Every structure is written in structure tokens, then in C-alpha cells.
Amino acid sequence: MSDPEDLALHGVRVLGFSTASRVAGRFGLPAGTVEEALLDFEARGWAGRSSFAGDSGWSLTDAGRAENERRMSDELDRAAARDTVTTVHTEFRPLNRRFGAACTDWQIRPTRLDPMAFNDHTDWNWDERVLRTLTRVGTAFTDLCERLAGRLARFDGYADRYAAALGRVDKGQRAWVDGHDRDSCHILWIQFHEDLLATLGIPRGSDA
């Protein structure tokens, strides 16, 4: 189990522009504990709260990102989990490419006149093919998450949320594939990827 203070810092990194209550909800922590930790991090210059388009949330400074990576590295060594996480990241990279291609196909359906035509979701066969890919990717994703959670409990939950999002898509709620205002498949995938990168101290984009 990760230290609650570490989770408060890490949660802001993984979730992005987030509230204390959202970080608390993700990791099952008391909201007051997370809020107190974030205020302490703000005083240390590791985090800051800002507002945008009527919403407010926390984000990490460069110093906060460095501190987060230092803490995650220490946690890896304490849990003897570095080899497991490194191996999972290696296996995740080709899976990430498959997922990215599927998301592109969900958003774009080329036509004879427009190779970048927006997918209007009127072609049932096209969408079903994409969803079959997302389901197969989800099976492999579940295996990776289970191996990680066996070492670091904070990785537990990603696979369940992914499966729940796909379940909503199966019921006709298409926004759960790539919606940005919910725990869609795409949002969860981005967060999981960021979790791996932060844990291993790998700059985003360098593992493409």
C-alpha cells in the first residue's frame, strides 16, 4: 500500500487538473487528508491550485513532478517492484499502439472523398470492429493491471473502470469510448500510461 501523502501528490500527476476530492475518491482516501497534503505541497512549491473556465483544480509544478518521481522510485525499491513495472511497461508499449489506432478509427472513418472524414457512427460494421479491438486490448490490459496490483495496490481499479466504460458503450453510450468528461476508456488509458511513466521516471513521449 502506498503512503497517503505520496498518493495525494501522485494523484494530481495522474489525474491532471484535479480536485482534492477526486484524488481522494480515486485512492479511497479521506478528502481532508488529501486537501491537507496538497496545501502542504503548495507551501513547498510542489503544487498549485488554479481556475480555468469556471473549474478549479490542482496541478504539479516542475519541482512537484520531480518530487513525485523521486517518491515513486523509492516506493519501487521498497516494494521490490521495479522489474515487474519495467516489464509491464515494455509489454504495454505495443498494446498502447493498438489502442491508439482503435481510438483513431473510432473518431475517423475515411471515405473515397475524404480520408480524414469524421466517424458519424452510421457504419455498424466499422464500429463493431473497433469495439472488438478495444475488448481484446482490454483483456490484455487486465492482465497487466493484475500483475502490477500484485506489487503496488494503487494500480488496482484501472481494469475494472475500463471494463465498466466498455459496458456502457455496449449499451449505446458511445461517449464512454473517448469522452473527456468521464472515466472513459481513453481517459483511463491516458491516466494508466501517465502512472507508468511517473512511476518509472520516463518523460512522456519518449516511449512511443
PyMOL CGO cylinders between C-alpha atoms (Angstrom):
from pymol import cmd
from pymol.cgo import CYLINDER

trace = [
    CYLINDER, 0.00, 0.00, 0.00, 1.28, 3.44, -0.92, 0.3, 1, 1, 1, 1, 1, 1,
    CYLINDER, 1.28, 3.44, -0.92, 1.68, 6.19, 1.65, 0.3, 1, 1, 1, 1, 1, 1,
    CYLINDER, 1.68, 6.19, 1.65, -1.39, 8.51, 1.60, 0.3, 1, 1, 1, 1, 1, 1,
    CYLINDER, -1.39, 8.51, 1.60, 0.81, 11.58, 1.21, 0.3, 1, 1, 1, 1, 1, 1,
    CYLINDER, 0.81, 11.58, 1.21, 2.54, 10.01, -1.77, 0.3, 1, 1, 1, 1, 1, 1,
    CYLINDER, 2.54, 10.01, -1.77, -0.84, 9.17, -3.27, 0.3, 1, 1, 1, 1, 1, 1,
    CYLINDER, -0.84, 9.17, -3.27, -2.04, 12.75, -2.87, 0.3, 1, 1, 1, 1, 1, 1,
    CYLINDER, -2.04, 12.75, -2.87, 0.94, 14.03, -4.86, 0.3, 1, 1, 1, 1, 1, 1,
    CYLINDER, 0.94, 14.03, -4.86, 0.83, 11.19, -7.37, 0.3, 1, 1, 1, 1, 1, 1,
    CYLINDER, 0.83, 11.19, -7.37, -2.92, 11.52, -7.85, 0.3, 1, 1, 1, 1, 1, 1,
    CYLINDER, -2.92, 11.52, -7.85, -2.59, 15.10, -9.05, 0.3, 1, 1, 1, 1, 1, 1,
    CYLINDER, -2.59, 15.10, -9.05, 0.08, 13.94, -11.52, 0.3, 1, 1, 1, 1, 1, 1,
    CYLINDER, 0.08, 13.94, -11.52, -2.01, 11.06, -12.86, 0.3, 1, 1, 1, 1, 1, 1,
    CYLINDER, -2.01, 11.06, -12.86, -5.42, 12.75, -12.92, 0.3, 1, 1, 1, 1, 1, 1,
    CYLINDER, -5.42, 12.75, -12.92, -4.14, 16.07, -14.18, 0.3, 1, 1, 1, 1, 1, 1,
    CYLINDER, -4.14, 16.07, -14.18, -6.08, 19.22, -13.32, 0.3, 1, 1, 1, 1, 1, 1,
    CYLINDER, -6.08, 19.22, -13.32, -7.95, 17.67, -10.40, 0.3, 1, 1, 1, 1, 1, 1,
    CYLINDER, -7.95, 17.67, -10.40, -9.68, 18.46, -7.13, 0.3, 1, 1, 1, 1, 1, 1,
    CYLINDER, -9.68, 18.46, -7.13, -8.65, 17.02, -3.79, 0.3, 1, 1, 1, 1, 1, 1,
    CYLINDER, -8.65, 17.02, -3.79, -11.95, 15.14, -3.55, 0.3, 1, 1, 1, 1, 1, 1,
    CYLINDER, -11.95, 15.14, -3.55, -11.38, 13.46, -6.91, 0.3, 1, 1, 1, 1, 1, 1,
    CYLINDER, -11.38, 13.46, -6.91, -7.89, 12.35, -5.89, 0.3, 1, 1, 1, 1, 1, 1,
    CYLINDER, -7.89, 12.35, -5.89, -9.33, 11.08, -2.62, 0.3, 1, 1, 1, 1, 1, 1,
    CYLINDER, -9.33, 11.08, -2.62, -12.07, 9.18, -4.43, 0.3, 1, 1, 1, 1, 1, 1,
    CYLINDER, -12.07, 9.18, -4.43, -9.64, 7.50, -6.80, 0.3, 1, 1, 1, 1, 1, 1,
    CYLINDER, -9.64, 7.50, -6.80, -7.49, 6.11, -4.00, 0.3, 1, 1, 1, 1, 1, 1,
    CYLINDER, -7.49, 6.11, -4.00, -10.08, 5.70, -1.25, 0.3, 1, 1, 1, 1, 1, 1,
    CYLINDER, -10.08, 5.70, -1.25, -8.57, 8.37, 0.99, 0.3, 1, 1, 1, 1, 1, 1,
    CYLINDER, -8.57, 8.37, 0.99, -10.31, 10.88, 3.28, 0.3, 1, 1, 1, 1, 1, 1,
    CYLINDER, -10.31, 10.88, 3.28, -10.78, 14.12, 1.34, 0.3, 1, 1, 1, 1, 1, 1,
    CYLINDER, -10.78, 14.12, 1.34, -9.46, 16.11, 4.30, 0.3, 1, 1, 1, 1, 1, 1,
    CYLINDER, -9.46, 16.11, 4.30, -6.21, 14.14, 4.31, 0.3, 1, 1, 1, 1, 1, 1,
    CYLINDER, -6.21, 14.14, 4.31, -5.63, 14.86, 0.63, 0.3, 1, 1, 1, 1, 1, 1,
    CYLINDER, -5.63, 14.86, 0.63, -6.55, 18.54, 0.97, 0.3, 1, 1, 1, 1, 1, 1,
    CYLINDER, -6.55, 18.54, 0.97, -4.15, 18.96, 3.91, 0.3, 1, 1, 1, 1, 1, 1,
    CYLINDER, -4.15, 18.96, 3.91, -1.34, 17.25, 2.00, 0.3, 1, 1, 1, 1, 1, 1,
    CYLINDER, -1.34, 17.25, 2.00, -1.90, 19.40, -1.08, 0.3, 1, 1, 1, 1, 1, 1,
    CYLINDER, -1.90, 19.40, -1.08, -1.80, 22.59, 0.97, 0.3, 1, 1, 1, 1, 1, 1,
    CYLINDER, -1.80, 22.59, 0.97, 1.50, 21.42, 2.42, 0.3, 1, 1, 1, 1, 1, 1,
    CYLINDER, 1.50, 21.42, 2.42, 2.79, 20.65, -1.09, 0.3, 1, 1, 1, 1, 1, 1,
    CYLINDER, 2.79, 20.65, -1.09, 1.70, 24.11, -2.20, 0.3, 1, 1, 1, 1, 1, 1,
    CYLINDER, 1.70, 24.11, -2.20, 3.75, 25.66, 0.60, 0.3, 1, 1, 1, 1, 1, 1,
    CYLINDER, 3.75, 25.66, 0.60, 6.75, 23.62, -0.55, 0.3, 1, 1, 1, 1, 1, 1,
    CYLINDER, 6.75, 23.62, -0.55, 6.33, 24.77, -4.15, 0.3, 1, 1, 1, 1, 1, 1,
    CYLINDER, 6.33, 24.77, -4.15, 5.34, 21.33, -5.44, 0.3, 1, 1, 1, 1, 1, 1,
    CYLINDER, 5.34, 21.33, -5.44, 1.70, 22.02, -6.31, 0.3, 1, 1, 1, 1, 1, 1,
    CYLINDER, 1.70, 22.02, -6.31, -0.59, 24.90, -7.09, 0.3, 1, 1, 1, 1, 1, 1,
    CYLINDER, -0.59, 24.90, -7.09, -4.31, 25.50, -7.37, 0.3, 1, 1, 1, 1, 1, 1,
    CYLINDER, -4.31, 25.50, -7.37, -5.76, 27.46, -10.27, 0.3, 1, 1, 1, 1, 1, 1,
    CYLINDER, -5.76, 27.46, -10.27, -9.05, 28.10, -12.07, 0.3, 1, 1, 1, 1, 1, 1,
    CYLINDER, -9.05, 28.10, -12.07, -9.96, 27.69, -15.71, 0.3, 1, 1, 1, 1, 1, 1,
    CYLINDER, -9.96, 27.69, -15.71, -13.32, 28.11, -17.46, 0.3, 1, 1, 1, 1, 1, 1,
    CYLINDER, -13.32, 28.11, -17.46, -15.14, 28.09, -14.14, 0.3, 1, 1, 1, 1, 1, 1,
    CYLINDER, -15.14, 28.09, -14.14, -13.40, 25.00, -12.79, 0.3, 1, 1, 1, 1, 1, 1,
    CYLINDER, -13.40, 25.00, -12.79, -10.64, 24.90, -10.20, 0.3, 1, 1, 1, 1, 1, 1,
    CYLINDER, -10.64, 24.90, -10.20, -8.09, 22.21, -9.56, 0.3, 1, 1, 1, 1, 1, 1,
    CYLINDER, -8.09, 22.21, -9.56, -4.60, 21.25, -8.54, 0.3, 1, 1, 1, 1, 1, 1,
    CYLINDER, -4.60, 21.25, -8.54, -1.57, 20.69, -10.74, 0.3, 1, 1, 1, 1, 1, 1,
    CYLINDER, -1.57, 20.69, -10.74, 2.08, 19.94, -10.06, 0.3, 1, 1, 1, 1, 1, 1,
    CYLINDER, 2.08, 19.94, -10.06, 4.98, 22.29, -10.62, 0.3, 1, 1, 1, 1, 1, 1,
    CYLINDER, 4.98, 22.29, -10.62, 8.19, 21.03, -12.22, 0.3, 1, 1, 1, 1, 1, 1,
    CYLINDER, 8.19, 21.03, -12.22, 9.61, 20.61, -8.73, 0.3, 1, 1, 1, 1, 1, 1,
    CYLINDER, 9.61, 20.61, -8.73, 6.49, 18.68, -7.74, 0.3, 1, 1, 1, 1, 1, 1,
    CYLINDER, 6.49, 18.68, -7.74, 6.83, 16.32, -10.69, 0.3, 1, 1, 1, 1, 1, 1,
    CYLINDER, 6.83, 16.32, -10.69, 10.46, 15.68, -9.74, 0.3, 1, 1, 1, 1, 1, 1,
    CYLINDER, 10.46, 15.68, -9.74, 9.45, 15.03, -6.12, 0.3, 1, 1, 1, 1, 1, 1,
    CYLINDER, 9.45, 15.03, -6.12, 6.68, 12.70, -7.27, 0.3, 1, 1, 1, 1, 1, 1,
    CYLINDER, 6.68, 12.70, -7.27, 9.11, 10.68, -9.39, 0.3, 1, 1, 1, 1, 1, 1,
    CYLINDER, 9.11, 10.68, -9.39, 11.59, 10.51, -6.50, 0.3, 1, 1, 1, 1, 1, 1,
    CYLINDER, 11.59, 10.51, -6.50, 8.91, 9.15, -4.18, 0.3, 1, 1, 1, 1, 1, 1,
    CYLINDER, 8.91, 9.15, -4.18, 7.69, 6.64, -6.76, 0.3, 1, 1, 1, 1, 1, 1,
    CYLINDER, 7.69, 6.64, -6.76, 11.24, 5.44, -7.32, 0.3, 1, 1, 1, 1, 1, 1,
    CYLINDER, 11.24, 5.44, -7.32, 11.70, 4.93, -3.58, 0.3, 1, 1, 1, 1, 1, 1,
    CYLINDER, 11.70, 4.93, -3.58, 8.42, 3.04, -3.44, 0.3, 1, 1, 1, 1, 1, 1,
    CYLINDER, 8.42, 3.04, -3.44, 9.52, 0.76, -6.29, 0.3, 1, 1, 1, 1, 1, 1,
    CYLINDER, 9.52, 0.76, -6.29, 12.63, -0.18, -4.37, 0.3, 1, 1, 1, 1, 1, 1,
    CYLINDER, 12.63, -0.18, -4.37, 10.80, -0.71, -1.08, 0.3, 1, 1, 1, 1, 1, 1,
    CYLINDER, 10.80, -0.71, -1.08, 8.26, -2.98, -2.78, 0.3, 1, 1, 1, 1, 1, 1,
    CYLINDER, 8.26, -2.98, -2.78, 10.91, -4.73, -4.90, 0.3, 1, 1, 1, 1, 1, 1,
    CYLINDER, 10.91, -4.73, -4.90, 8.63, -3.96, -7.83, 0.3, 1, 1, 1, 1, 1, 1,
    CYLINDER, 8.63, -3.96, -7.83, 10.95, -2.26, -10.31, 0.3, 1, 1, 1, 1, 1, 1,
    CYLINDER, 10.95, -2.26, -10.31, 11.45, -5.32, -12.51, 0.3, 1, 1, 1, 1, 1, 1,
    CYLINDER, 11.45, -5.32, -12.51, 7.71, -6.03, -12.61, 0.3, 1, 1, 1, 1, 1, 1,
    CYLINDER, 7.71, -6.03, -12.61, 6.76, -2.47, -13.54, 0.3, 1, 1, 1, 1, 1, 1,
    CYLINDER, 6.76, -2.47, -13.54, 9.55, -2.24, -16.14, 0.3, 1, 1, 1, 1, 1, 1,
    CYLINDER, 9.55, -2.24, -16.14, 8.42, -5.49, -17.76, 0.3, 1, 1, 1, 1, 1, 1,
    CYLINDER, 8.42, -5.49, -17.76, 4.78, -4.39, -17.79, 0.3, 1, 1, 1, 1, 1, 1,
    CYLINDER, 4.78, -4.39, -17.79, 5.75, -1.09, -19.39, 0.3, 1, 1, 1, 1, 1, 1,
    CYLINDER, 5.75, -1.09, -19.39, 7.65, -2.94, -22.13, 0.3, 1, 1, 1, 1, 1, 1,
    CYLINDER, 7.65, -2.94, -22.13, 4.58, -5.10, -22.84, 0.3, 1, 1, 1, 1, 1, 1,
    CYLINDER, 4.58, -5.10, -22.84, 2.29, -2.10, -22.65, 0.3, 1, 1, 1, 1, 1, 1,
    CYLINDER, 2.29, -2.10, -22.65, 4.00, -0.20, -25.47, 0.3, 1, 1, 1, 1, 1, 1,
    CYLINDER, 4.00, -0.20, -25.47, 2.71, -2.33, -28.40, 0.3, 1, 1, 1, 1, 1, 1,
    CYLINDER, 2.71, -2.33, -28.40, -0.68, -2.56, -26.67, 0.3, 1, 1, 1, 1, 1, 1,
    CYLINDER, -0.68, -2.56, -26.67, -0.70, 1.22, -26.47, 0.3, 1, 1, 1, 1, 1, 1,
    CYLINDER, -0.70, 1.22, -26.47, -0.20, 1.45, -30.23, 0.3, 1, 1, 1, 1, 1, 1,
    CYLINDER, -0.20, 1.45, -30.23, -3.13, -0.90, -30.84, 0.3, 1, 1, 1, 1, 1, 1,
    CYLINDER, -3.13, -0.90, -30.84, -5.33, 1.12, -28.51, 0.3, 1, 1, 1, 1, 1, 1,
    CYLINDER, -5.33, 1.12, -28.51, -4.32, 4.39, -30.16, 0.3, 1, 1, 1, 1, 1, 1,
    CYLINDER, -4.32, 4.39, -30.16, -5.13, 3.04, -33.62, 0.3, 1, 1, 1, 1, 1, 1,
    CYLINDER, -5.13, 3.04, -33.62, -8.53, 1.83, -32.41, 0.3, 1, 1, 1, 1, 1, 1,
    CYLINDER, -8.53, 1.83, -32.41, -9.35, 5.25, -30.92, 0.3, 1, 1, 1, 1, 1, 1,
    CYLINDER, -9.35, 5.25, -30.92, -8.38, 6.91, -34.20, 0.3, 1, 1, 1, 1, 1, 1,
    CYLINDER, -8.38, 6.91, -34.20, -10.71, 4.55, -36.06, 0.3, 1, 1, 1, 1, 1, 1,
    CYLINDER, -10.71, 4.55, -36.06, -13.46, 5.39, -33.59, 0.3, 1, 1, 1, 1, 1, 1,
    CYLINDER, -13.46, 5.39, -33.59, -13.10, 9.08, -34.39, 0.3, 1, 1, 1, 1, 1, 1,
    CYLINDER, -13.10, 9.08, -34.39, -12.28, 8.91, -38.12, 0.3, 1, 1, 1, 1, 1, 1,
    CYLINDER, -12.28, 8.91, -38.12, -13.83, 6.78, -40.88, 0.3, 1, 1, 1, 1, 1, 1,
    CYLINDER, -13.83, 6.78, -40.88, -12.15, 7.53, -44.23, 0.3, 1, 1, 1, 1, 1, 1,
    CYLINDER, -12.15, 7.53, -44.23, -14.27, 7.87, -47.34, 0.3, 1, 1, 1, 1, 1, 1,
    CYLINDER, -14.27, 7.87, -47.34, -13.35, 7.93, -51.01, 0.3, 1, 1, 1, 1, 1, 1,
    CYLINDER, -13.35, 7.93, -51.01, -13.51, 11.72, -51.00, 0.3, 1, 1, 1, 1, 1, 1,
    CYLINDER, -13.51, 11.72, -51.00, -12.17, 12.44, -47.52, 0.3, 1, 1, 1, 1, 1, 1,
    CYLINDER, -12.17, 12.44, -47.52, -9.51, 10.25, -45.87, 0.3, 1, 1, 1, 1, 1, 1,
    CYLINDER, -9.51, 10.25, -45.87, -9.99, 12.19, -42.63, 0.3, 1, 1, 1, 1, 1, 1,
    CYLINDER, -9.99, 12.19, -42.63, -13.78, 12.09, -42.55, 0.3, 1, 1, 1, 1, 1, 1,
    CYLINDER, -13.78, 12.09, -42.55, -15.38, 12.25, -39.11, 0.3, 1, 1, 1, 1, 1, 1,
    CYLINDER, -15.38, 12.25, -39.11, -16.90, 8.95, -38.00, 0.3, 1, 1, 1, 1, 1, 1,
    CYLINDER, -16.90, 8.95, -38.00, -20.63, 9.59, -37.78, 0.3, 1, 1, 1, 1, 1, 1,
    CYLINDER, -20.63, 9.59, -37.78, -21.17, 6.07, -36.35, 0.3, 1, 1, 1, 1, 1, 1,
    CYLINDER, -21.17, 6.07, -36.35, -23.65, 5.09, -39.04, 0.3, 1, 1, 1, 1, 1, 1,
    CYLINDER, -23.65, 5.09, -39.04, -21.48, 2.18, -40.23, 0.3, 1, 1, 1, 1, 1, 1,
    CYLINDER, -21.48, 2.18, -40.23, -22.31, -0.58, -37.74, 0.3, 1, 1, 1, 1, 1, 1,
    CYLINDER, -22.31, -0.58, -37.74, -19.63, -2.95, -39.08, 0.3, 1, 1, 1, 1, 1, 1,
    CYLINDER, -19.63, -2.95, -39.08, -16.91, -0.32, -38.73, 0.3, 1, 1, 1, 1, 1, 1,
    CYLINDER, -16.91, -0.32, -38.73, -17.80, 0.49, -35.13, 0.3, 1, 1, 1, 1, 1, 1,
    CYLINDER, -17.80, 0.49, -35.13, -18.16, -3.17, -34.18, 0.3, 1, 1, 1, 1, 1, 1,
    CYLINDER, -18.16, -3.17, -34.18, -14.67, -3.88, -35.50, 0.3, 1, 1, 1, 1, 1, 1,
    CYLINDER, -14.67, -3.88, -35.50, -13.28, -1.06, -33.36, 0.3, 1, 1, 1, 1, 1, 1,
    CYLINDER, -13.28, -1.06, -33.36, -15.14, -2.29, -30.28, 0.3, 1, 1, 1, 1, 1, 1,
    CYLINDER, -15.14, -2.29, -30.28, -13.86, -5.84, -30.79, 0.3, 1, 1, 1, 1, 1, 1,
    CYLINDER, -13.86, -5.84, -30.79, -10.33, -4.42, -30.81, 0.3, 1, 1, 1, 1, 1, 1,
    CYLINDER, -10.33, -4.42, -30.81, -10.98, -2.41, -27.65, 0.3, 1, 1, 1, 1, 1, 1,
    CYLINDER, -10.98, -2.41, -27.65, -12.33, -5.55, -25.98, 0.3, 1, 1, 1, 1, 1, 1,
    CYLINDER, -12.33, -5.55, -25.98, -9.29, -7.66, -26.94, 0.3, 1, 1, 1, 1, 1, 1,
    CYLINDER, -9.29, -7.66, -26.94, -6.99, -4.86, -25.80, 0.3, 1, 1, 1, 1, 1, 1,
    CYLINDER, -6.99, -4.86, -25.80, -8.95, -4.72, -22.55, 0.3, 1, 1, 1, 1, 1, 1,
    CYLINDER, -8.95, -4.72, -22.55, -8.27, -8.40, -21.89, 0.3, 1, 1, 1, 1, 1, 1,
    CYLINDER, -8.27, -8.40, -21.89, -4.52, -7.88, -22.19, 0.3, 1, 1, 1, 1, 1, 1,
    CYLINDER, -4.52, -7.88, -22.19, -4.81, -4.65, -20.19, 0.3, 1, 1, 1, 1, 1, 1,
    CYLINDER, -4.81, -4.65, -20.19, -6.49, -6.52, -17.33, 0.3, 1, 1, 1, 1, 1, 1,
    CYLINDER, -6.49, -6.52, -17.33, -3.58, -8.96, -17.17, 0.3, 1, 1, 1, 1, 1, 1,
    CYLINDER, -3.58, -8.96, -17.17, -1.06, -6.11, -16.95, 0.3, 1, 1, 1, 1, 1, 1,
    CYLINDER, -1.06, -6.11, -16.95, -3.06, -4.34, -14.24, 0.3, 1, 1, 1, 1, 1, 1,
    CYLINDER, -3.06, -4.34, -14.24, -3.39, -7.51, -12.16, 0.3, 1, 1, 1, 1, 1, 1,
    CYLINDER, -3.39, -7.51, -12.16, 0.36, -8.09, -12.25, 0.3, 1, 1, 1, 1, 1, 1,
    CYLINDER, 0.36, -8.09, -12.25, 1.02, -4.51, -11.20, 0.3, 1, 1, 1, 1, 1, 1,
    CYLINDER, 1.02, -4.51, -11.20, -1.61, -4.52, -8.45, 0.3, 1, 1, 1, 1, 1, 1,
    CYLINDER, -1.61, -4.52, -8.45, 0.01, -7.64, -7.03, 0.3, 1, 1, 1, 1, 1, 1,
    CYLINDER, 0.01, -7.64, -7.03, 3.01, -5.46, -6.22, 0.3, 1, 1, 1, 1, 1, 1,
    CYLINDER, 3.01, -5.46, -6.22, 1.53, -1.96, -5.90, 0.3, 1, 1, 1, 1, 1, 1,
    CYLINDER, 1.53, -1.96, -5.90, -2.09, -1.73, -4.76, 0.3, 1, 1, 1, 1, 1, 1,
    CYLINDER, -2.09, -1.73, -4.76, -2.58, 1.72, -6.31, 0.3, 1, 1, 1, 1, 1, 1,
    CYLINDER, -2.58, 1.72, -6.31, -2.72, 0.10, -9.77, 0.3, 1, 1, 1, 1, 1, 1,
    CYLINDER, -2.72, 0.10, -9.77, -5.84, -1.79, -8.76, 0.3, 1, 1, 1, 1, 1, 1,
    CYLINDER, -5.84, -1.79, -8.76, -9.05, -0.45, -10.32, 0.3, 1, 1, 1, 1, 1, 1,
    CYLINDER, -9.05, -0.45, -10.32, -7.89, 0.59, -13.78, 0.3, 1, 1, 1, 1, 1, 1,
    CYLINDER, -7.89, 0.59, -13.78, -9.07, -2.63, -15.44, 0.3, 1, 1, 1, 1, 1, 1,
    CYLINDER, -9.07, -2.63, -15.44, -12.44, -2.58, -13.68, 0.3, 1, 1, 1, 1, 1, 1,
    CYLINDER, -12.44, -2.58, -13.68, -13.08, 1.01, -14.72, 0.3, 1, 1, 1, 1, 1, 1,
    CYLINDER, -13.08, 1.01, -14.72, -12.08, 0.21, -18.30, 0.3, 1, 1, 1, 1, 1, 1,
    CYLINDER, -12.08, 0.21, -18.30, -14.48, -2.74, -18.38, 0.3, 1, 1, 1, 1, 1, 1,
    CYLINDER, -14.48, -2.74, -18.38, -17.26, -0.61, -16.89, 0.3, 1, 1, 1, 1, 1, 1,
    CYLINDER, -17.26, -0.61, -16.89, -16.73, 2.04, -19.58, 0.3, 1, 1, 1, 1, 1, 1,
    CYLINDER, -16.73, 2.04, -19.58, -16.90, -0.58, -22.33, 0.3, 1, 1, 1, 1, 1, 1,
    CYLINDER, -16.90, -0.58, -22.33, -20.07, -1.94, -20.76, 0.3, 1, 1, 1, 1, 1, 1,
    CYLINDER, -20.07, -1.94, -20.76, -21.69, 1.48, -21.10, 0.3, 1, 1, 1, 1, 1, 1,
    CYLINDER, -21.69, 1.48, -21.10, -20.59, 1.64, -24.75, 0.3, 1, 1, 1, 1, 1, 1,
    CYLINDER, -20.59, 1.64, -24.75, -22.26, -1.73, -25.35, 0.3, 1, 1, 1, 1, 1, 1,
    CYLINDER, -22.26, -1.73, -25.35, -25.48, -0.15, -24.07, 0.3, 1, 1, 1, 1, 1, 1,
    CYLINDER, -25.48, -0.15, -24.07, -25.23, 2.56, -26.72, 0.3, 1, 1, 1, 1, 1, 1,
    CYLINDER, -25.23, 2.56, -26.72, -23.47, 5.28, -24.69, 0.3, 1, 1, 1, 1, 1, 1,
    CYLINDER, -23.47, 5.28, -24.69, -20.72, 5.96, -27.24, 0.3, 1, 1, 1, 1, 1, 1,
    CYLINDER, -20.72, 5.96, -27.24, -19.13, 8.83, -25.30, 0.3, 1, 1, 1, 1, 1, 1,
    CYLINDER, -19.13, 8.83, -25.30, -17.67, 6.28, -22.90, 0.3, 1, 1, 1, 1, 1, 1,
    CYLINDER, -17.67, 6.28, -22.90, -15.07, 5.33, -25.54, 0.3, 1, 1, 1, 1, 1, 1,
    CYLINDER, -15.07, 5.33, -25.54, -13.31, 8.69, -25.64, 0.3, 1, 1, 1, 1, 1, 1,
    CYLINDER, -13.31, 8.69, -25.64, -15.27, 11.29, -23.66, 0.3, 1, 1, 1, 1, 1, 1,
    CYLINDER, -15.27, 11.29, -23.66, -13.13, 13.74, -21.71, 0.3, 1, 1, 1, 1, 1, 1,
    CYLINDER, -13.13, 13.74, -21.71, -15.70, 14.49, -19.01, 0.3, 1, 1, 1, 1, 1, 1,
    CYLINDER, -15.70, 14.49, -19.01, -15.86, 10.97, -17.54, 0.3, 1, 1, 1, 1, 1, 1,
    CYLINDER, -15.86, 10.97, -17.54, -13.78, 7.87, -16.83, 0.3, 1, 1, 1, 1, 1, 1,
    CYLINDER, -13.78, 7.87, -16.83, -13.96, 6.79, -20.48, 0.3, 1, 1, 1, 1, 1, 1,
    CYLINDER, -13.96, 6.79, -20.48, -11.72, 4.09, -21.93, 0.3, 1, 1, 1, 1, 1, 1,
    CYLINDER, -11.72, 4.09, -21.93, -9.47, 6.77, -23.41, 0.3, 1, 1, 1, 1, 1, 1,
    CYLINDER, -9.47, 6.77, -23.41, -9.17, 8.85, -20.25, 0.3, 1, 1, 1, 1, 1, 1,
    CYLINDER, -9.17, 8.85, -20.25, -8.38, 5.77, -18.13, 0.3, 1, 1, 1, 1, 1, 1,
    CYLINDER, -8.38, 5.77, -18.13, -5.80, 4.67, -20.64, 0.3, 1, 1, 1, 1, 1, 1,
    CYLINDER, -5.80, 4.67, -20.64, -4.07, 8.06, -20.56, 0.3, 1, 1, 1, 1, 1, 1,
    CYLINDER, -4.07, 8.06, -20.56, -4.05, 8.02, -16.76, 0.3, 1, 1, 1, 1, 1, 1,
    CYLINDER, -4.05, 8.02, -16.76, -2.63, 4.50, -16.63, 0.3, 1, 1, 1, 1, 1, 1,
    CYLINDER, -2.63, 4.50, -16.63, 0.10, 5.45, -19.10, 0.3, 1, 1, 1, 1, 1, 1,
    CYLINDER, 0.10, 5.45, -19.10, 0.96, 8.54, -17.05, 0.3, 1, 1, 1, 1, 1, 1,
    CYLINDER, 0.96, 8.54, -17.05, 1.03, 6.36, -13.92, 0.3, 1, 1, 1, 1, 1, 1,
    CYLINDER, 1.03, 6.36, -13.92, 3.60, 4.05, -15.53, 0.3, 1, 1, 1, 1, 1, 1,
    CYLINDER, 3.60, 4.05, -15.53, 5.71, 6.95, -16.79, 0.3, 1, 1, 1, 1, 1, 1,
    CYLINDER, 5.71, 6.95, -16.79, 5.71, 8.74, -13.44, 0.3, 1, 1, 1, 1, 1, 1,
    CYLINDER, 5.71, 8.74, -13.44, 6.49, 5.50, -11.58, 0.3, 1, 1, 1, 1, 1, 1,
    CYLINDER, 6.49, 5.50, -11.58, 9.49, 4.76, -13.79, 0.3, 1, 1, 1, 1, 1, 1,
    CYLINDER, 9.49, 4.76, -13.79, 10.57, 8.38, -14.26, 0.3, 1, 1, 1, 1, 1, 1,
    CYLINDER, 10.57, 8.38, -14.26, 10.17, 8.24, -18.05, 0.3, 1, 1, 1, 1, 1, 1,
    CYLINDER, 10.17, 8.24, -18.05, 9.42, 11.52, -19.90, 0.3, 1, 1, 1, 1, 1, 1,
    CYLINDER, 9.42, 11.52, -19.90, 6.09, 11.50, -21.74, 0.3, 1, 1, 1, 1, 1, 1,
    CYLINDER, 6.09, 11.50, -21.74, 6.51, 10.84, -25.46, 0.3, 1, 1, 1, 1, 1, 1,
    CYLINDER, 6.51, 10.84, -25.46, 9.88, 9.17, -25.14, 0.3, 1, 1, 1, 1, 1, 1,
    CYLINDER, 9.88, 9.17, -25.14, 8.44, 5.65, -25.07, 0.3, 1, 1, 1, 1, 1, 1,
    CYLINDER, 8.44, 5.65, -25.07, 6.48, 5.91, -28.32, 0.3, 1, 1, 1, 1, 1, 1,
]
cmd.load_cgo(trace, "trace")
